[in-house]
Amino acid sequence: MAGVDWDALRAAAVEISERAYAPYSGFRVGAAAIVDDGRVVVGCNVENAAYGVTLCAECGLVSQLHATGAGLLTHFVCVNGDGDVIMPCGRCRQLLWENGGAALEVMTPEGVLTMDQVLPQAFGPEDLR
């Protein structure tokens, strides 16, 4: 997908971060991605008093991906509540791999990298065959 508007994608992530539910940590996170059919999907973190069931922003994004027709993620960005680009946690990197694959482009604090660079030698569906 040529000519990706990374600024607009980041703005979508910043906007959704404002809807995060983070009463315990105060660490709001927003995520936005482009789907291979051109849709933009977003997610924000949702904390819980039982910390283990907190949902990362990427979880909400992937849920929206599937709830609105599925597809493959092509471009992704994640921000904190100040709008700074941040890296997805390890669990979410796996989630992104599953829904975007090696070619998924991820905006990182050090520039745009492919998912293959973010999560080298990833475990995926092909490993279950």
Backbone atoms as SQL, in Angstrom:
CREATE TABLE atoms (id INTEGER PRIMARY KEY, chain TEXT, resi INTEGER, resn TEXT, atom TEXT, x REAL, y REAL, z REAL);
INSERT INTO atoms VALUES
  (1, 'A', 1, 'MET', 'N', 0.858, -1.176, 0.000),
  (2, 'A', 1, 'MET', 'CA', 0.000, 0.000, 0.000),
  (3, 'A', 1, 'MET', 'C', 0.900, 1.232, 0.000),
  (4, 'A', 2, 'ALA', 'N', 0.977, 1.887, -1.135),
  (5, 'A', 2, 'ALA', 'CA', 1.849, 3.055, -1.275),
  (6, 'A', 2, 'ALA', 'C', 1.198, 4.280, -0.656),
  (7, 'A', 3, 'GLY', 'N', 2.041, 5.173, -0.199),
  (8, 'A', 3, 'GLY', 'CA', 1.535, 6.444, 0.285),
  (9, 'A', 3, 'GLY', 'C', 0.729, 6.372, 1.561),
  (10, 'A', 4, 'VAL', 'N', 1.133, 5.546, 2.495),
  (11, 'A', 4, 'VAL', 'CA', 0.423, 5.448, 3.758),
  (12, 'A', 4, 'VAL', 'C', 0.567, 6.759, 4.527),
  (13, 'A', 5, 'ASP', 'N', -0.536, 7.282, 5.016),
  (14, 'A', 5, 'ASP', 'CA', -0.534, 8.508, 5.798),
  (15, 'A', 5, 'ASP', 'C', -0.322, 8.143, 7.269),
  (16, 'A', 6, 'TRP', 'N', 0.952, 8.015, 7.633),
  (17, 'A', 6, 'TRP', 'CA', 1.302, 7.624, 9.005),
  (18, 'A', 6, 'TRP', 'C', 0.824, 8.653, 10.020),
  (19, 'A', 7, 'ASP', 'N', 0.826, 9.933, 9.645),
  (20, 'A', 7, 'ASP', 'CA', 0.358, 10.974, 10.566),
  (21, 'A', 7, 'ASP', 'C', -1.121, 10.795, 10.895),
  (22, 'A', 8, 'ALA', 'N', -1.927, 10.485, 9.897),
  (23, 'A', 8, 'ALA', 'CA', -3.362, 10.265, 10.125),
  (24, 'A', 8, 'ALA', 'C', -3.590, 9.003, 10.955),
  (25, 'A', 9, 'LEU', 'N', -2.786, 7.974, 10.701),
  (26, 'A', 9, 'LEU', 'CA', -2.931, 6.737, 11.457),
  (27, 'A', 9, 'LEU', 'C', -2.555, 6.973, 12.921),
  (28, 'A', 10, 'ARG', 'N', -1.484, 7.718, 13.116),
  (29, 'A', 10, 'ARG', 'CA', -1.076, 8.049, 14.495),
  (30, 'A', 10, 'ARG', 'C', -2.137, 8.910, 15.178),
  (31, 'A', 11, 'ALA', 'N', -2.731, 9.838, 14.453),
  (32, 'A', 11, 'ALA', 'CA', -3.794, 10.692, 15.017),
  (33, 'A', 11, 'ALA', 'C', -4.986, 9.851, 15.457),
  (34, 'A', 12, 'ALA', 'N', -5.311, 8.809, 14.694),
  (35, 'A', 12, 'ALA', 'CA', -6.411, 7.909, 15.088),
  (36, 'A', 12, 'ALA', 'C', -6.071, 7.180, 16.378),
  (37, 'A', 13, 'ALA', 'N', -4.804, 6.799, 16.531),
  (38, 'A', 13, 'ALA', 'CA', -4.368, 6.126, 17.754),
  (39, 'A', 13, 'ALA', 'C', -4.416, 7.079, 18.946),
  (40, 'A', 14, 'VAL', 'N', -3.994, 8.312, 18.737),
  (41, 'A', 14, 'VAL', 'CA', -4.036, 9.313, 19.809),
  (42, 'A', 14, 'VAL', 'C', -5.484, 9.565, 20.230),
  (43, 'A', 15, 'GLU', 'N', -6.357, 9.713, 19.245),
  (44, 'A', 15, 'GLU', 'CA', -7.778, 9.968, 19.542),
  (45, 'A', 15, 'GLU', 'C', -8.388, 8.841, 20.369),
  (46, 'A', 16, 'ILE', 'N', -8.132, 7.600, 19.991),
  (47, 'A', 16, 'ILE', 'CA', -8.728, 6.485, 20.727),
  (48, 'A', 16, 'ILE', 'C', -8.073, 6.307, 22.093),
  (49, 'A', 17, 'SER', 'N', -6.823, 6.738, 22.249),
  (50, 'A', 17, 'SER', 'CA', -6.169, 6.630, 23.563),
  (51, 'A', 17, 'SER', 'C', -6.908, 7.454, 24.613),
  (52, 'A', 18, 'GLU', 'N', -7.592, 8.497, 24.170),
  (53, 'A', 18, 'GLU', 'CA', -8.358, 9.338, 25.092),
  (54, 'A', 18, 'GLU', 'C', -9.564, 8.598, 25.671),
  (55, 'A', 19, 'ARG', 'N', -9.950, 7.504, 25.048),
  (56, 'A', 19, 'ARG', 'CA', -11.079, 6.702, 25.529),
  (57, 'A', 19, 'ARG', 'C', -10.634, 5.514, 26.373),
  (58, 'A', 20, 'ALA', 'N', -9.339, 5.371, 26.572),
  (59, 'A', 20, 'ALA', 'CA', -8.816, 4.261, 27.369),
  (60, 'A', 20, 'ALA', 'C', -9.374, 4.311, 28.786),
  (61, 'A', 21, 'TYR', 'N', -9.530, 3.137, 29.363),
  (62, 'A', 21, 'TYR', 'CA', -9.968, 3.016, 30.757),
  (63, 'A', 21, 'TYR', 'C', -8.755, 2.557, 31.553),
  (64, 'A', 22, 'ALA', 'N', -8.086, 3.511, 32.184),
  (65, 'A', 22, 'ALA', 'CA', -6.830, 3.220, 32.881),
  (66, 'A', 22, 'ALA', 'C', -6.812, 3.855, 34.275),
  (67, 'A', 23, 'PRO', 'N', -7.802, 3.509, 35.130),
  (68, 'A', 23, 'PRO', 'CA', -7.874, 4.150, 36.443),
  (69, 'A', 23, 'PRO', 'C', -6.795, 3.682, 37.421),
  (70, 'A', 24, 'TYR', 'N', -6.151, 2.569, 37.155),
  (71, 'A', 24, 'TYR', 'CA', -5.167, 2.012, 38.091),
  (72, 'A', 24, 'TYR', 'C', -3.751, 2.472, 37.754),
  (73, 'A', 25, 'SER', 'N', -3.373, 2.357, 36.502),
  (74, 'A', 25, 'SER', 'CA', -2.011, 2.738, 36.113),
  (75, 'A', 25, 'SER', 'C', -1.936, 4.183, 35.631),
  (76, 'A', 26, 'GLY', 'N', -3.044, 4.699, 35.107),
  (77, 'A', 26, 'GLY', 'CA', -3.020, 6.017, 34.492),
  (78, 'A', 26, 'GLY', 'C', -2.308, 6.026, 33.145),
  (79, 'A', 27, 'PHE', 'N', -1.924, 4.837, 32.655),
  (80, 'A', 27, 'PHE', 'CA', -1.166, 4.715, 31.401),
  (81, 'A', 27, 'PHE', 'C', -2.133, 4.382, 30.271),
  (82, 'A', 28, 'ARG', 'N', -2.600, 5.430, 29.590),
  (83, 'A', 28, 'ARG', 'CA', -3.531, 5.243, 28.471),
  (84, 'A', 28, 'ARG', 'C', -2.749, 4.830, 27.222),
  (85, 'A', 29, 'VAL', 'N', -3.341, 3.905, 26.465),
  (86, 'A', 29, 'VAL', 'CA', -2.723, 3.437, 25.226),
  (87, 'A', 29, 'VAL', 'C', -3.783, 3.402, 24.136),
  (88, 'A', 30, 'GLY', 'N', -3.404, 3.829, 22.952),
  (89, 'A', 30, 'GLY', 'CA', -4.266, 3.751, 21.782),
  (90, 'A', 30, 'GLY', 'C', -3.520, 3.092, 20.642),
  (91, 'A', 31, 'ALA', 'N', -4.245, 2.347, 19.841),
  (92, 'A', 31, 'ALA', 'CA', -3.638, 1.665, 18.689),
  (93, 'A', 31, 'ALA', 'C', -4.539, 1.857, 17.480),
  (94, 'A', 32, 'ALA', 'N', -3.922, 1.958, 16.319),
  (95, 'A', 32, 'ALA', 'CA', -4.664, 2.082, 15.064),
  (96, 'A', 32, 'ALA', 'C', -3.926, 1.300, 13.988),
  (97, 'A', 33, 'ALA', 'N', -4.702, 0.740, 13.081),
  (98, 'A', 33, 'ALA', 'CA', -4.106, -0.039, 11.991),
  (99, 'A', 33, 'ALA', 'C', -4.955, 0.086, 10.732),
  (100, 'A', 34, 'ILE', 'N', -4.301, -0.119, 9.619),
  (101, 'A', 34, 'ILE', 'CA', -4.977, -0.174, 8.331),
  (102, 'A', 34, 'ILE', 'C', -5.129, -1.651, 7.972),
  (103, 'A', 35, 'VAL', 'N', -6.296, -1.976, 7.444),
  (104, 'A', 35, 'VAL', 'CA', -6.605, -3.337, 7.006),
  (105, 'A', 35, 'VAL', 'C', -6.403, -3.400, 5.493),
  (106, 'A', 36, 'ASP', 'N', -6.157, -4.592, 4.984),
  (107, 'A', 36, 'ASP', 'CA', -5.876, -4.739, 3.547),
  (108, 'A', 36, 'ASP', 'C', -7.012, -4.278, 2.638),
  (109, 'A', 37, 'ASP', 'N', -8.221, -4.075, 3.171),
  (110, 'A', 37, 'ASP', 'CA', -9.314, -3.542, 2.352),
  (111, 'A', 37, 'ASP', 'C', -9.475, -2.032, 2.517),
  (112, 'A', 38, 'GLY', 'N', -8.548, -1.388, 3.252),
  (113, 'A', 38, 'GLY', 'CA', -8.563, 0.057, 3.416),
  (114, 'A', 38, 'GLY', 'C', -9.208, 0.561, 4.694),
  (115, 'A', 39, 'ARG', 'N', -9.911, -0.304, 5.419),
  (116, 'A', 39, 'ARG', 'CA', -10.507, 0.116, 6.695),
  (117, 'A', 39, 'ARG', 'C', -9.424, 0.504, 7.688),
  (118, 'A', 40, 'VAL', 'N', -9.786, 1.361, 8.632),
  (119, 'A', 40, 'VAL', 'CA', -8.936, 1.663, 9.774),
  (120, 'A', 40, 'VAL', 'C', -9.628, 1.086, 10.999),
  (121, 'A', 41, 'VAL', 'N', -8.886, 0.319, 11.782),
  (122, 'A', 41, 'VAL', 'CA', -9.417, -0.240, 13.027),
  (123, 'A', 41, 'VAL', 'C', -8.605, 0.328, 14.179),
  (124, 'A', 42, 'VAL', 'N', -9.257, 0.483, 15.335),
  (125, 'A', 42, 'VAL', 'CA', -8.611, 1.093, 16.493),
  (126, 'A', 42, 'VAL', 'C', -8.918, 0.289, 17.749),
  (127, 'A', 43, 'GLY', 'N', -8.123, 0.533, 18.774),
  (128, 'A', 43, 'GLY', 'CA', -8.371, -0.074, 20.077),
  (129, 'A', 43, 'GLY', 'C', -7.678, 0.730, 21.157),
  (130, 'A', 44, 'CYS', 'N', -8.204, 0.631, 22.373),
  (131, 'A', 44, 'CYS', 'CA', -7.584, 1.295, 23.526),
  (132, 'A', 44, 'CYS', 'C', -7.507, 0.281, 24.668),
  (133, 'A', 45, 'ASN', 'N', -6.598, 0.541, 25.605),
  (134, 'A', 45, 'ASN', 'CA', -6.478, -0.386, 26.723),
  (135, 'A', 45, 'ASN', 'C', -7.648, -0.217, 27.680),
  (136, 'A', 46, 'VAL', 'N', -8.029, -1.338, 28.305),
  (137, 'A', 46, 'VAL', 'CA', -9.122, -1.376, 29.268),
  (138, 'A', 46, 'VAL', 'C', -8.618, -2.146, 30.480),
  (139, 'A', 47, 'GLU', 'N', -8.329, -1.406, 31.559),
  (140, 'A', 47, 'GLU', 'CA', -7.798, -2.036, 32.769),
  (141, 'A', 47, 'GLU', 'C', -8.910, -2.678, 33.584),
  (142, 'A', 48, 'ASN', 'N', -8.494, -3.483, 34.546),
  (143, 'A', 48, 'ASN', 'CA', -9.415, -4.182, 35.420),
  (144, 'A', 48, 'ASN', 'C', -8.759, -4.295, 36.780),
  (145, 'A', 49, 'ALA', 'N', -9.560, -4.252, 37.847),
  (146, 'A', 49, 'ALA', 'CA', -9.018, -4.373, 39.204),
  (147, 'A', 49, 'ALA', 'C', -8.260, -5.689, 39.373),
  (148, 'A', 50, 'ALA', 'N', -8.682, -6.718, 38.667),
  (149, 'A', 50, 'ALA', 'CA', -7.931, -7.975, 38.613),
  (150, 'A', 50, 'ALA', 'C', -6.974, -7.827, 37.430),
  (151, 'A', 51, 'TYR', 'N', -5.766, -7.346, 37.721),
  (152, 'A', 51, 'TYR', 'CA', -4.850, -6.924, 36.668),
  (153, 'A', 51, 'TYR', 'C', -4.675, -7.932, 35.534),
  (154, 'A', 52, 'GLY', 'N', -4.720, -9.196, 35.817),
  (155, 'A', 52, 'GLY', 'CA', -4.500, -10.213, 34.797),
  (156, 'A', 52, 'GLY', 'C', -5.518, -10.213, 33.676),
  (157, 'A', 53, 'VAL', 'N', -6.660, -9.597, 33.876),
  (158, 'A', 53, 'VAL', 'CA', -7.672, -9.569, 32.819),
  (159, 'A', 53, 'VAL', 'C', -7.744, -8.214, 32.117),
  (160, 'A', 54, 'THR', 'N', -6.746, -7.380, 32.336),
  (161, 'A', 54, 'THR', 'CA', -6.645, -6.117, 31.611),
  (162, 'A', 54, 'THR', 'C', -6.479, -6.415, 30.122),
  (163, 'A', 55, 'LEU', 'N', -7.104, -5.611, 29.293),
  (164, 'A', 55, 'LEU', 'CA', -7.005, -5.775, 27.844),
  (165, 'A', 55, 'LEU', 'C', -6.103, -4.689, 27.263),
  (166, 'A', 56, 'CYS', 'N', -5.118, -5.101, 26.504),
  (167, 'A', 56, 'CYS', 'CA', -4.248, -4.153, 25.814),
  (168, 'A', 56, 'CYS', 'C', -5.003, -3.519, 24.652),
  (169, 'A', 57, 'ALA', 'N', -4.527, -2.378, 24.208),
  (170, 'A', 57, 'ALA', 'CA', -5.146, -1.684, 23.078),
  (171, 'A', 57, 'ALA', 'C', -5.175, -2.567, 21.833),
  (172, 'A', 58, 'GLU', 'N', -4.106, -3.348, 21.641),
  (173, 'A', 58, 'GLU', 'CA', -4.033, -4.224, 20.469),
  (174, 'A', 58, 'GLU', 'C', -5.131, -5.280, 20.484),
  (175, 'A', 59, 'CYS', 'N', -5.517, -5.729, 21.675),
  (176, 'A', 59, 'CYS', 'CA', -6.611, -6.712, 21.790),
  (177, 'A', 59, 'CYS', 'C', -7.910, -6.120, 21.265),
  (178, 'A', 60, 'GLY', 'N', -8.190, -4.883, 21.663),
  (179, 'A', 60, 'GLY', 'CA', -9.397, -4.217, 21.180),
  (180, 'A', 60, 'GLY', 'C', -9.353, -3.995, 19.681),
  (181, 'A', 61, 'LEU', 'N', -8.181, -3.639, 19.166),
  (182, 'A', 61, 'LEU', 'CA', -8.020, -3.415, 17.736),
  (183, 'A', 61, 'LEU', 'C', -8.290, -4.706, 16.955),
  (184, 'A', 62, 'VAL', 'N', -7.711, -5.799, 17.401),
  (185, 'A', 62, 'VAL', 'CA', -7.905, -7.078, 16.701),
  (186, 'A', 62, 'VAL', 'C', -9.354, -7.541, 16.829),
  (187, 'A', 63, 'SER', 'N', -9.973, -7.270, 17.962),
  (188, 'A', 63, 'SER', 'CA', -11.388, -7.604, 18.115),
  (189, 'A', 63, 'SER', 'C', -12.223, -6.808, 17.105),
  (190, 'A', 64, 'GLN', 'N', -11.936, -5.520, 16.964),
  (191, 'A', 64, 'GLN', 'CA', -12.652, -4.711, 15.985),
  (192, 'A', 64, 'GLN', 'C', -12.383, -5.208, 14.566),
  (193, 'A', 65, 'LEU', 'N', -11.161, -5.627, 14.290),
  (194, 'A', 65, 'LEU', 'CA', -10.822, -6.186, 12.981),
  (195, 'A', 65, 'LEU', 'C', -11.770, -7.327, 12.629),
  (196, 'A', 66, 'HIS', 'N', -11.911, -8.265, 13.543),
  (197, 'A', 66, 'HIS', 'CA', -12.741, -9.435, 13.261),
  (198, 'A', 66, 'HIS', 'C', -14.231, -9.118, 13.324),
  (199, 'A', 67, 'ALA', 'N', -14.627, -8.214, 14.199),
  (200, 'A', 67, 'ALA', 'CA', -16.037, -7.854, 14.320),
  (201, 'A', 67, 'ALA', 'C', -16.550, -7.099, 13.094),
  (202, 'A', 68, 'THR', 'N', -15.624, -6.489, 12.339),
  (203, 'A', 68, 'THR', 'CA', -16.042, -5.695, 11.185),
  (204, 'A', 68, 'THR', 'C', -15.693, -6.344, 9.852),
  (205, 'A', 69, 'GLY', 'N', -15.372, -7.632, 9.854),
  (206, 'A', 69, 'GLY', 'CA', -15.165, -8.325, 8.588),
  (207, 'A', 69, 'GLY', 'C', -13.827, -9.007, 8.419),
  (208, 'A', 70, 'ALA', 'N', -12.957, -8.947, 9.412),
  (209, 'A', 70, 'ALA', 'CA', -11.634, -9.590, 9.381),
  (210, 'A', 70, 'ALA', 'C', -10.744, -8.942, 8.337),
  (211, 'A', 71, 'GLY', 'N', -9.855, -9.699, 7.756),
  (212, 'A', 71, 'GLY', 'CA', -8.863, -9.162, 6.835),
  (213, 'A', 71, 'GLY', 'C', -7.484, -9.250, 7.439),
  (214, 'A', 72, 'LEU', 'N', -6.534, -8.618, 6.792),
  (215, 'A', 72, 'LEU', 'CA', -5.139, -8.658, 7.204),
  (216, 'A', 72, 'LEU', 'C', -4.666, -7.242, 7.512),
  (217, 'A', 73, 'LEU', 'N', -4.046, -7.060, 8.683),
  (218, 'A', 73, 'LEU', 'CA', -3.486, -5.756, 9.028),
  (219, 'A', 73, 'LEU', 'C', -2.269, -5.489, 8.146),
  (220, 'A', 74, 'THR', 'N', -2.163, -4.263, 7.639),
  (221, 'A', 74, 'THR', 'CA', -1.033, -3.913, 6.777),
  (222, 'A', 74, 'THR', 'C', -0.106, -2.876, 7.400),
  (223, 'A', 75, 'HIS', 'N', -0.652, -1.967, 8.240),
  (224, 'A', 75, 'HIS', 'CA', 0.114, -0.899, 8.864),
  (225, 'A', 75, 'HIS', 'C', -0.424, -0.681, 10.265),
  (226, 'A', 76, 'PHE', 'N', 0.468, -0.474, 11.243),
  (227, 'A', 76, 'PHE', 'CA', 0.057, -0.412, 12.644),
  (228, 'A', 76, 'PHE', 'C', 0.883, 0.625, 13.403),
  (229, 'A', 77, 'VAL', 'N', 0.220, 1.307, 14.357),
  (230, 'A', 77, 'VAL', 'CA', 0.915, 2.219, 15.269),
  (231, 'A', 77, 'VAL', 'C', 0.236, 2.166, 16.631),
  (232, 'A', 78, 'CYS', 'N', 1.047, 2.324, 17.671),
  (233, 'A', 78, 'CYS', 'CA', 0.571, 2.303, 19.048),
  (234, 'A', 78, 'CYS', 'C', 1.177, 3.512, 19.767),
  (235, 'A', 79, 'VAL', 'N', 0.349, 4.229, 20.559),
  (236, 'A', 79, 'VAL', 'CA', 0.828, 5.420, 21.263),
  (237, 'A', 79, 'VAL', 'C', 0.424, 5.382, 22.728),
  (238, 'A', 80, 'ASN', 'N', 1.167, 6.143, 23.537),
  (239, 'A', 80, 'ASN', 'CA', 0.764, 6.315, 24.932),
  (240, 'A', 80, 'ASN', 'C', -0.147, 7.536, 25.024),
  (241, 'A', 81, 'GLY', 'N', -0.585, 7.843, 26.228),
  (242, 'A', 81, 'GLY', 'CA', -1.513, 8.942, 26.422),
  (243, 'A', 81, 'GLY', 'C', -0.971, 10.311, 26.067),
  (244, 'A', 82, 'ASP', 'N', 0.338, 10.428, 25.928),
  (245, 'A', 82, 'ASP', 'CA', 0.949, 11.688, 25.495),
  (246, 'A', 82, 'ASP', 'C', 1.121, 11.754, 23.980),
  (247, 'A', 83, 'GLY', 'N', 0.728, 10.681, 23.289),
  (248, 'A', 83, 'GLY', 'CA', 0.862, 10.631, 21.838),
  (249, 'A', 83, 'GLY', 'C', 2.196, 10.128, 21.339),
  (250, 'A', 84, 'ASP', 'N', 3.066, 9.702, 22.262),
  (251, 'A', 84, 'ASP', 'CA', 4.363, 9.152, 21.861),
  (252, 'A', 84, 'ASP', 'C', 4.198, 7.739, 21.314),
  (253, 'A', 85, 'VAL', 'N', 4.871, 7.440, 20.235),
  (254, 'A', 85, 'VAL', 'CA', 4.851, 6.089, 19.678),
  (255, 'A', 85, 'VAL', 'C', 5.545, 5.148, 20.655),
  (256, 'A', 86, 'ILE', 'N', 4.897, 4.017, 20.941),
  (257, 'A', 86, 'ILE', 'CA', 5.465, 3.010, 21.835),
  (258, 'A', 86, 'ILE', 'C', 5.427, 1.651, 21.158),
  (259, 'A', 87, 'MET', 'N', 6.183, 0.716, 21.694),
  (260, 'A', 87, 'MET', 'CA', 6.216, -0.646, 21.166),
  (261, 'A', 87, 'MET', 'C', 5.143, -1.498, 21.834),
  (262, 'A', 88, 'PRO', 'N', 4.528, -2.392, 21.079),
  (263, 'A', 88, 'PRO', 'CA', 3.603, -3.348, 21.677),
  (264, 'A', 88, 'PRO', 'C', 4.362, -4.317, 22.590),
  (265, 'A', 89, 'CYS', 'N', 3.693, -4.787, 23.628),
  (266, 'A', 89, 'CYS', 'CA', 4.304, -5.790, 24.509),
  (267, 'A', 89, 'CYS', 'C', 4.478, -7.101, 23.735),
  (268, 'A', 90, 'GLY', 'N', 5.172, -8.047, 24.323),
  (269, 'A', 90, 'GLY', 'CA', 5.430, -9.320, 23.656),
  (270, 'A', 90, 'GLY', 'C', 4.166, -10.065, 23.277),
  (271, 'A', 91, 'ARG', 'N', 3.213, -10.117, 24.186),
  (272, 'A', 91, 'ARG', 'CA', 1.937, -10.800, 23.910),
  (273, 'A', 91, 'ARG', 'C', 1.252, -10.166, 22.704),
  (274, 'A', 92, 'CYS', 'N', 1.272, -8.840, 22.648),
  (275, 'A', 92, 'CYS', 'CA', 0.603, -8.153, 21.553),
  (276, 'A', 92, 'CYS', 'C', 1.372, -8.257, 20.241),
  (277, 'A', 93, 'ARG', 'N', 2.678, -8.403, 20.329),
  (278, 'A', 93, 'ARG', 'CA', 3.445, -8.642, 19.097),
  (279, 'A', 93, 'ARG', 'C', 2.997, -9.960, 18.465),
  (280, 'A', 94, 'GLN', 'N', 2.764, -10.950, 19.294),
  (281, 'A', 94, 'GLN', 'CA', 2.270, -12.234, 18.790),
  (282, 'A', 94, 'GLN', 'C', 0.883, -12.065, 18.163),
  (283, 'A', 95, 'LEU', 'N', 0.030, -11.295, 18.819),
  (284, 'A', 95, 'LEU', 'CA', -1.316, -11.027, 18.307),
  (285, 'A', 95, 'LEU', 'C', -1.244, -10.319, 16.960),
  (286, 'A', 96, 'LEU', 'N', -0.342, -9.356, 16.834),
  (287, 'A', 96, 'LEU', 'CA', -0.184, -8.648, 15.569),
  (288, 'A', 96, 'LEU', 'C', 0.355, -9.567, 14.480),
  (289, 'A', 97, 'TRP', 'N', 1.294, -10.440, 14.850),
  (290, 'A', 97, 'TRP', 'CA', 1.828, -11.393, 13.875),
  (291, 'A', 97, 'TRP', 'C', 0.700, -12.254, 13.302),
  (292, 'A', 98, 'GLU', 'N', -0.143, -12.737, 14.169),
  (293, 'A', 98, 'GLU', 'CA', -1.247, -13.618, 13.762),
  (294, 'A', 98, 'GLU', 'C', -2.200, -12.916, 12.801),
  (295, 'A', 99, 'ASN', 'N', -2.355, -11.596, 12.945),
  (296, 'A', 99, 'ASN', 'CA', -3.349, -10.860, 12.164),
  (297, 'A', 99, 'ASN', 'C', -2.764, -9.939, 11.103),
  (298, 'A', 100, 'GLY', 'N', -1.434, -9.935, 10.985),
  (299, 'A', 100, 'GLY', 'CA', -0.802, -9.117, 9.964),
  (300, 'A', 100, 'GLY', 'C', 0.332, -9.822, 9.247),
  (301, 'A', 101, 'GLY', 'N', 0.932, -10.783, 9.923),
  (302, 'A', 101, 'GLY', 'CA', 2.014, -11.534, 9.312),
  (303, 'A', 101, 'GLY', 'C', 3.326, -10.776, 9.245),
  (304, 'A', 102, 'ALA', 'N', 4.285, -11.378, 8.593),
  (305, 'A', 102, 'ALA', 'CA', 5.650, -10.864, 8.528),
  (306, 'A', 102, 'ALA', 'C', 5.742, -9.496, 7.861),
  (307, 'A', 103, 'ALA', 'N', 4.868, -9.222, 6.907),
  (308, 'A', 103, 'ALA', 'CA', 4.959, -7.976, 6.131),
  (309, 'A', 103, 'ALA', 'C', 4.278, -6.784, 6.802),
  (310, 'A', 104, 'LEU', 'N', 3.525, -6.994, 7.872),
  (311, 'A', 104, 'LEU', 'CA', 2.861, -5.888, 8.567),
  (312, 'A', 104, 'LEU', 'C', 3.892, -4.816, 8.909),
  (313, 'A', 105, 'GLU', 'N', 3.632, -3.578, 8.517),
  (314, 'A', 105, 'GLU', 'CA', 4.538, -2.472, 8.822),
  (315, 'A', 105, 'GLU', 'C', 4.113, -1.833, 10.132),
  (316, 'A', 106, 'VAL', 'N', 5.070, -1.690, 11.048),
  (317, 'A', 106, 'VAL', 'CA', 4.813, -1.182, 12.400),
  (318, 'A', 106, 'VAL', 'C', 5.627, 0.085, 12.612),
  (319, 'A', 107, 'MET', 'N', 4.931, 1.181, 12.963),
  (320, 'A', 107, 'MET', 'CA', 5.655, 2.388, 13.342),
  (321, 'A', 107, 'MET', 'C', 6.200, 2.158, 14.743),
  (322, 'A', 108, 'THR', 'N', 7.508, 2.345, 14.907),
  (323, 'A', 108, 'THR', 'CA', 8.161, 2.160, 16.198),
  (324, 'A', 108, 'THR', 'C', 8.854, 3.466, 16.584),
  (325, 'A', 109, 'PRO', 'N', 9.325, 3.573, 17.824),
  (326, 'A', 109, 'PRO', 'CA', 10.078, 4.779, 18.198),
  (327, 'A', 109, 'PRO', 'C', 11.331, 4.993, 17.346),
  (328, 'A', 110, 'GLU', 'N', 11.801, 3.934, 16.669),
  (329, 'A', 110, 'GLU', 'CA', 12.997, 4.038, 15.832),
  (330, 'A', 110, 'GLU', 'C', 12.682, 4.038, 14.341),
  (331, 'A', 111, 'GLY', 'N', 11.425, 4.205, 13.977),
  (332, 'A', 111, 'GLY', 'CA', 11.031, 4.219, 12.572),
  (333, 'A', 111, 'GLY', 'C', 10.143, 3.040, 12.234),
  (334, 'A', 112, 'VAL', 'N', 9.784, 2.929, 10.973),
  (335, 'A', 112, 'VAL', 'CA', 8.893, 1.867, 10.520),
  (336, 'A', 112, 'VAL', 'C', 9.693, 0.583, 10.291),
  (337, 'A', 113, 'LEU', 'N', 9.222, -0.487, 10.904),
  (338, 'A', 113, 'LEU', 'CA', 9.824, -1.812, 10.754),
  (339, 'A', 113, 'LEU', 'C', 8.741, -2.792, 10.337),
  (340, 'A', 114, 'THR', 'N', 9.146, -3.869, 9.684),
  (341, 'A', 114, 'THR', 'CA', 8.184, -4.925, 9.390),
  (342, 'A', 114, 'THR', 'C', 8.011, -5.789, 10.636),
  (343, 'A', 115, 'MET', 'N', 6.896, -6.482, 10.689),
  (344, 'A', 115, 'MET', 'CA', 6.639, -7.362, 11.833),
  (345, 'A', 115, 'MET', 'C', 7.717, -8.428, 11.941),
  (346, 'A', 116, 'ASP', 'N', 8.269, -8.834, 10.803),
  (347, 'A', 116, 'ASP', 'CA', 9.358, -9.813, 10.796),
  (348, 'A', 116, 'ASP', 'C', 10.582, -9.274, 11.543),
  (349, 'A', 117, 'GLN', 'N', 10.783, -7.963, 11.491),
  (350, 'A', 117, 'GLN', 'CA', 11.892, -7.343, 12.223),
  (351, 'A', 117, 'GLN', 'C', 11.542, -7.156, 13.701),
  (352, 'A', 118, 'VAL', 'N', 10.285, -6.889, 13.981),
  (353, 'A', 118, 'VAL', 'CA', 9.828, -6.676, 15.355),
  (354, 'A', 118, 'VAL', 'C', 9.775, -7.986, 16.133),
  (355, 'A', 119, 'LEU', 'N', 9.394, -9.058, 15.454),
  (356, 'A', 119, 'LEU', 'CA', 9.254, -10.369, 16.093),
  (357, 'A', 119, 'LEU', 'C', 9.897, -11.430, 15.198),
  (358, 'A', 120, 'PRO', 'N', 11.239, -11.459, 15.173),
  (359, 'A', 120, 'PRO', 'CA', 11.917, -12.420, 14.300),
  (360, 'A', 120, 'PRO', 'C', 11.652, -13.862, 14.736),
  (361, 'A', 121, 'GLN', 'N', 11.617, -14.737, 13.770),
  (362, 'A', 121, 'GLN', 'CA', 11.410, -16.168, 14.001),
  (363, 'A', 121, 'GLN', 'C', 10.125, -16.433, 14.789),
  (364, 'A', 122, 'ALA', 'N', 9.081, -15.699, 14.431),
  (365, 'A', 122, 'ALA', 'CA', 7.802, -15.800, 15.148),
  (366, 'A', 122, 'ALA', 'C', 7.139, -17.158, 14.961),
  (367, 'A', 123, 'PHE', 'N', 6.366, -17.529, 15.956),
  (368, 'A', 123, 'PHE', 'CA', 5.529, -18.724, 15.915),
  (369, 'A', 123, 'PHE', 'C', 4.188, -18.309, 15.342),
  (370, 'A', 124, 'GLY', 'N', 3.699, -19.046, 14.349),
  (371, 'A', 124, 'GLY', 'CA', 2.421, -18.680, 13.719),
  (372, 'A', 124, 'GLY', 'C', 1.626, -19.899, 13.317),
  (373, 'A', 125, 'PRO', 'N', 0.510, -19.661, 12.641),
  (374, 'A', 125, 'PRO', 'CA', -0.384, -20.755, 12.244),
  (375, 'A', 125, 'PRO', 'C', 0.309, -21.853, 11.438),
  (376, 'A', 126, 'GLU', 'N', 1.279, -21.460, 10.610),
  (377, 'A', 126, 'GLU', 'CA', 1.978, -22.468, 9.792),
  (378, 'A', 126, 'GLU', 'C', 2.752, -23.456, 10.651),
  (379, 'A', 127, 'ASP', 'N', 3.102, -23.072, 11.869),
  (380, 'A', 127, 'ASP', 'CA', 3.819, -23.973, 12.763),
  (381, 'A', 127, 'ASP', 'C', 2.913, -25.055, 13.355),
  (382, 'A', 128, 'LEU', 'N', 1.623, -24.905, 13.198),
  (383, 'A', 128, 'LEU', 'CA', 0.671, -25.887, 13.726),
  (384, 'A', 128, 'LEU', 'C', 0.314, -26.953, 12.689),
  (385, 'A', 129, 'ARG', 'N', 0.825, -26.802, 11.473),
  (386, 'A', 129, 'ARG', 'CA', 0.512, -27.769, 10.414),
  (387, 'A', 129, 'ARG', 'C', 1.393, -28.987, 10.515);
